[in-house]
């Protein structure tokens, strides 16, 4: 059955329809039996749906109350499940559901902190300074970094990695210790032709050295050489255009700008070259030492940077569902295991 009203945030579906005894409408005319049965079913759906919604609102209220401080202590079921029932004077199922959502949310929070620290450690590698500078300013990372992290974290969708990393960048910008010199992402989008040219010449010199070393070691340098040529073409033909437009890192307008560069520099896909140029400008503008210091700070303050469970206004758009289960079953779910035979027998 499905119950919903105009103000519900979710529909509640159950695999069976209500069974209505014939005695309730047996005295009615046979022609209206069907309509009577549908009317009673709808009334039961509405009553049941409102009841479930109210139960979920109570669960939401408990989660809001405990979620803001849950990261200050361990969400052990032995301690807090009983506390929820005692303090809120709610049913076992409501306390059980609230505990489940808080425990799962806290577990996801700890996992996100672990991934955040691993990401900071990964891009702190001196060889990845283009990545770290580009991420701090624009919020975006190259595809190859996202794919490596997805493999590292055993995540199937690398685009999820790109999105979560951008979300982290947007979140830390709101904190007081965010560097004023780096500024806000939306304000760092306009550079002069001179800044673009300085970044380009620096990149060409670096590429010369890398290509030479890799060629001596017998590696294929075809892709690096192609990038070198694209940057050189931009320096020859596209600098005035780049100095007249606004680009916000690896943002959605990068593809449009890269396509426009074809009109000035000749046929080719200039997205990768444009991203490298942008990162190089940022490195020249802020310096590697300052960025390294900021990355260290992000690592030590990870818990305060990321949003703890049930503290975001956005999350209030949805109500948690009632979980018809026992605390013992929830503990097995938290560890990714099925309920054991001994638990079932107990």
C-alpha positions in Angstrom: 0.0 0.0 0.0 1.1 3.6 -0.5 0.3 6.5 1.7 1.2 10.0 0.7 -0.1 13.6 1.3 0.9 16.9 -0.2 3.3 17.6 2.7 5.0 14.2 2.9 8.7 14.0 2.0 8.5 10.3 1.0 6.0 7.6 0.2 5.7 4.5 2.4 5.2 1.2 0.5 4.2 -2.1 1.9 4.0 -5.3 -0.1 0.3 -6.1 0.9 -3.0 -4.4 0.7 -5.3 -4.1 3.7 -7.8 -7.0 4.1 -11.2 -5.6 4.7 -13.8 -8.1 6.1 -17.0 -8.5 4.0 -19.1 -7.8 7.1 -18.2 -4.2 7.0 -20.0 -3.6 3.7 -22.2 -6.7 3.5 -25.4 -4.8 4.0 -24.6 -2.5 1.2 -25.9 -2.9 -2.4 -23.7 -5.3 -4.3 -23.0 -2.6 -7.0 -21.2 -0.4 -4.5 -19.2 -3.1 -2.8 -16.1 -2.3 -4.9 -16.3 1.4 -4.2 -16.8 0.9 -0.5 -13.7 -1.4 -0.4 -11.6 1.1 -2.3 -12.7 3.9 0.0 -11.9 1.9 3.1 -8.5 0.9 1.7 -7.7 4.6 1.0 -8.7 5.6 4.5 -6.5 2.9 6.0 -3.6 3.9 3.8 -4.0 7.6 4.9 -4.2 6.8 8.6 -1.3 4.3 8.4 0.8 6.8 6.4 0.2 9.6 8.8 1.1 7.4 11.7 4.4 6.3 10.0 5.2 9.9 9.1 4.7 11.0 12.7 6.9 8.1 13.9 9.6 9.2 11.4 9.4 12.8 12.6 10.1 11.6 16.2 13.1 9.6 14.8 14.3 12.7 13.0 14.0 14.8 16.2 16.1 12.3 18.2 18.7 12.2 15.4 18.8 16.0 15.3 19.3 16.1 19.1 22.0 13.5 19.3 23.6 13.9 15.9 25.2 17.3 16.6 27.4 15.8 19.4 27.7 12.2 18.3 31.3 12.7 17.1 32.3 13.6 20.7 31.7 10.0 21.9 31.4 6.5 20.7 27.8 5.5 19.5 27.9 2.2 21.3 24.5 0.5 21.2 25.0 -0.8 24.8 25.1 2.7 26.1 23.0 4.9 23.8 20.2 2.6 22.7 18.9 2.5 26.2 19.6 6.2 26.6 17.3 7.0 23.7 14.4 5.1 25.2 14.9 6.5 28.7 15.4 10.1 27.7 12.8 10.4 25.0 10.3 7.9 26.5 9.7 6.5 23.1 9.0 3.0 21.9 11.8 0.4 21.3 11.3 0.6 17.6 11.7 4.4 17.5 14.8 4.3 19.7 16.1 1.5 17.6 15.6 3.4 14.3 17.2 6.5 15.7 20.2 4.6 16.9 20.6 2.9 13.6 20.6 6.1 11.6 23.0 7.8 14.0 25.3 4.8 14.0 25.3 4.5 10.2 25.7 8.2 9.7 28.6 8.3 12.2 30.3 5.4 10.5 30.0 7.1 7.1 31.4 10.3 8.7 34.5 8.5 10.0 34.9 6.9 6.5 34.7 10.3 4.9 37.3 11.7 7.3 39.6 8.8 6.5 39.2 9.3 2.8 39.7 13.1 3.2 43.0 12.6 5.0 44.1 10.0 2.5 43.3 12.5 -0.3 45.3 15.3 1.4 48.2 13.0 1.9 48.0 11.9 -1.8 48.0 15.3 -3.4 50.7 16.6 -0.9 53.2 14.7 -3.0 55.6 17.3 -4.5 55.1 15.8 -7.9 51.4 16.6 -7.7 51.7 20.3 -7.0 49.6 21.1 -10.1 46.9 18.9 -8.6 47.0 20.4 -5.1 47.1 24.0 -6.3 44.3 23.4 -8.9 42.1 21.7 -6.3 42.6 24.4 -3.6 41.6 27.2 -6.0 39.1 25.6 -8.3 37.8 22.6 -6.4 38.4 20.2 -9.3 41.0 17.5 -9.9 42.1 15.8 -13.1 40.4 12.6 -14.3 43.5 10.5 -13.8 43.6 11.5 -10.1 40.0 10.7 -9.6 40.4 7.3 -11.3 43.5 6.4 -9.1 41.6 7.4 -6.0 38.6 5.4 -7.0 40.8 2.3 -7.4 42.6 3.1 -4.1 39.3 3.4 -2.2 37.5 0.6 -4.1 34.9 2.9 -5.5 33.4 1.9 -8.8 32.4 5.3 -10.1 35.3 7.7 -10.4 33.0 10.6 -11.1 31.7 10.2 -7.5 35.3 10.8 -6.4 35.5 14.1 -8.4 32.2 15.3 -6.9 33.1 14.4 -3.3 36.5 16.2 -3.6 34.8 19.3 -5.0 32.3 19.1 -2.1 35.2 19.0 0.4 36.8 22.1 -1.3 33.5 24.0 -1.1 33.1 23.1 2.6 36.5 24.1 3.8 36.2 27.5 2.1 33.6 28.5 4.7 35.9 28.0 7.6 37.7 30.9 9.3 41.3 29.6 8.8 40.8 29.4 5.0 43.6 31.5 3.4 42.6 35.0 2.6 45.3 35.2 0.0 43.9 32.2 -1.9 40.5 33.8 -1.7 37.1 32.5 -2.8 36.8 30.2 -5.8 34.3 32.4 -7.6 36.6 35.4 -7.5 39.7 33.6 -9.0 38.6 33.6 -12.6 40.3 36.4 -14.4 44.0 36.5 -15.4 46.0 38.8 -17.7 47.6 37.7 -20.9 51.0 38.3 -19.2 50.1 35.8 -16.4 49.0 33.2 -19.0 52.2 33.7 -20.9 54.4 33.4 -17.9 52.6 30.2 -16.9 53.0 28.9 -20.5 56.7 29.5 -20.8 57.3 27.9 -17.4 55.4 24.8 -18.5 57.3 24.6 -21.7 60.6 24.6 -19.9 59.4 22.0 -17.4 58.1 19.8 -20.3 61.5 20.1 -22.1 63.2 18.7 -19.1 60.7 15.9 -18.5 60.6 14.9 -22.2 64.4 14.8 -22.4 64.7 12.6 -19.2 62.0 10.2 -20.3 63.3 9.9 -23.8 66.8 9.0 -22.3 65.0 6.3 -20.2 63.3 4.9 -23.2 59.7 5.9 -22.3 57.1 7.0 -24.8 56.9 10.8 -24.9 54.3 11.2 -27.6 51.5 12.5 -25.3 53.8 14.9 -23.5 55.1 16.3 -26.9 51.5 16.8 -28.1 50.7 18.8 -24.9 53.9 20.8 -25.4 52.8 21.7 -28.9 49.3 22.7 -27.8 50.7 25.1 -25.1 53.1 26.5 -27.7 50.2 27.2 -30.1 48.2 28.9 -27.3 51.2 31.1 -26.5 51.5 32.1 -30.2 47.8 32.6 -31.0 45.4 32.5 -28.0 46.9 34.7 -25.3 44.8 37.8 -26.0 41.7 35.7 -25.9 42.6 34.1 -22.6 43.3 37.5 -21.1 39.8 38.7 -22.1 37.7 35.8 -20.6 37.0 34.4 -17.2 37.7 30.8 -16.4 37.0 29.2 -13.0 39.5 26.4 -12.8 38.3 23.1 -14.3 34.7 24.4 -14.3 31.8 23.7 -16.7 32.9 26.6 -19.0 36.3 25.1 -19.6 35.0 23.0 -22.5 33.5 26.1 -24.1 36.7 28.1 -23.7 38.8 25.2 -25.0 36.5 25.0 -28.1 36.9 28.8 -28.6 40.7 28.4 -28.5 40.4 26.3 -31.7 39.4 29.5 -33.5 42.6 31.2 -32.4 45.1 28.4 -32.3 43.9 25.9 -34.9 42.2 22.5 -34.7 42.6 20.6 -31.5 41.2 19.8 -28.0 42.8 22.3 -25.6 41.1 21.2 -22.3 44.1 19.5 -20.8 46.5 22.2 -21.9 44.1 24.9 -20.5 43.9 23.0 -17.1 47.7 22.8 -16.9 48.1 26.5 -17.7 45.5 27.4 -15.0 47.2 25.3 -12.3 50.6 26.8 -13.2 49.2 30.4 -12.8 47.9 29.4 -9.4 51.3 28.0 -8.4 53.1 31.2 -9.5 50.5 33.3 -7.7 50.5 31.6 -4.3 53.7 29.6 -4.1 54.2 26.0 -3.2 55.3 26.5 0.4 52.1 28.3 1.5 49.9 25.7 -0.1 51.9 22.9 1.6 51.3 24.5 4.9 47.6 24.8 4.3 47.3 21.1 3.3 49.0 20.1 6.6 46.4 22.3 8.4 43.5 20.6 6.6 44.8 17.2 7.6 45.0 18.0 11.3 41.5 19.7 11.4 39.6 17.2 9.3 36.9 16.5 11.9 36.0 20.2 12.1 36.1 20.7 8.4 33.7 18.0 7.4 30.0 18.2 8.3 29.1 15.8 11.2 25.9 13.7 11.0 22.5 15.5 11.1 24.0 18.9 11.4 23.2 20.1 7.8 20.1 22.0 6.9 20.1 20.2 3.6 19.6 16.8 5.2 16.3 18.0 6.7 14.7 17.7 3.4 14.1 14.0 4.0 12.7 12.0 6.9 14.4 8.8 8.0 12.4 5.6 7.7 11.3 3.5 10.5 13.4 0.3 10.8 11.5 -2.7 12.0 14.3 -4.6 13.6 16.2 -5.2 16.8 19.4 -3.7 18.2 21.1 -7.0 17.9 20.3 -7.1 14.1 21.5 -3.5 13.7 24.9 -4.4 15.2 25.4 -7.2 12.6 24.4 -4.8 9.7 27.0 -2.2 10.9 29.7 -4.7 10.4 28.5 -5.7 7.0 27.5 -9.2 8.1 24.2 -11.1 7.9 22.4 -12.0 11.1 23.9 -15.2 12.3 22.0 -18.4 13.2 22.7 -17.8 16.9 21.2 -14.4 16.7 18.1 -15.7 14.9 17.6 -18.4 17.5 18.0 -15.9 20.3 
